[in-house]
Amino acid sequence: MAPSWLTTVAWVALGLGGLCAAAILADIYAAGHRQKMRIMEAVWPVNALYLGPFAVWAYVRFGRPQSRRWQREHGDAPGKPHWVSTTIGVMHCGAGCTLGDIIAETGIFLLAITIVGHALWAEYIGDYVLALLLGIVFQFFAIAPMRGLSVGKGLIETAKADVLSLTAFEVGLFGWMALMAFVFFPNPHLHPDTAAYWFLMQIGMIAGFFTAYPVNAWLIRRGIKEAM
């Protein structure tokens, strides 16, 4: 069992992430800042689930100006420095990973799936496969419209841009998950039915964000992935 202080911190962090995601959704849909690239209407709030206030700041500073309403009222969106384009590129990857991990780990827990007696190995497989599928969807709806690609060509280019990026993201996350399972809580293990588990997964997502950043910078520099 997680100590009470960790559970308290976990609920605060999870609540903050949820509020940040809700704030972005409200600004997009209630305030009318619909994004020109519609997939970003999912990317921004999903990333807020683990990036919290940073995602809100990034959205207000660089996401909201991409809406038609903002540009009608203020003119063209301001330019973005390279690090911002790279950060948003990582967010595309992070959105697919976050949703994939939430769905896969919840399903594996509910079905009590293990490999050689440990749920972690099943989580690795489920997380990676589902995150890859969702990541490709997120990237497809970014790359294909920007390049005017057909479905087939778009999927090929999306896979080239996303597989390496997503793998780098999961390296950071999976390393953190191993620490959770074998160092922090070896016996008894934390499970997805606790707030502490998902709080630590928030930290794991942040770790994945940092391991994916240099890979995304390289992909954008080589023209494999679009600068967002």
Secondary structure as GFF3:
##gff-version 3
##sequence-region A 1 228
A	DSSP	alpha_helix	4	25	.	.	.	ID=ss1
A	DSSP	pi_helix	26	30	.	.	.	ID=ss2
A	DSSP	alpha_helix	40	51	.	.	.	ID=ss3
A	DSSP	alpha_helix	53	58	.	.	.	ID=ss4
A	DSSP	pi_helix	59	63	.	.	.	ID=ss5
A	DSSP	three_ten_helix	64	66	.	.	.	ID=ss6
A	DSSP	alpha_helix	68	74	.	.	.	ID=ss7
A	DSSP	alpha_helix	82	111	.	.	.	ID=ss8
A	DSSP	alpha_helix	119	147	.	.	.	ID=ss9
A	DSSP	alpha_helix	151	179	.	.	.	ID=ss10
A	DSSP	pi_helix	180	184	.	.	.	ID=ss11
A	DSSP	alpha_helix	195	221	.	.	.	ID=ss12
###
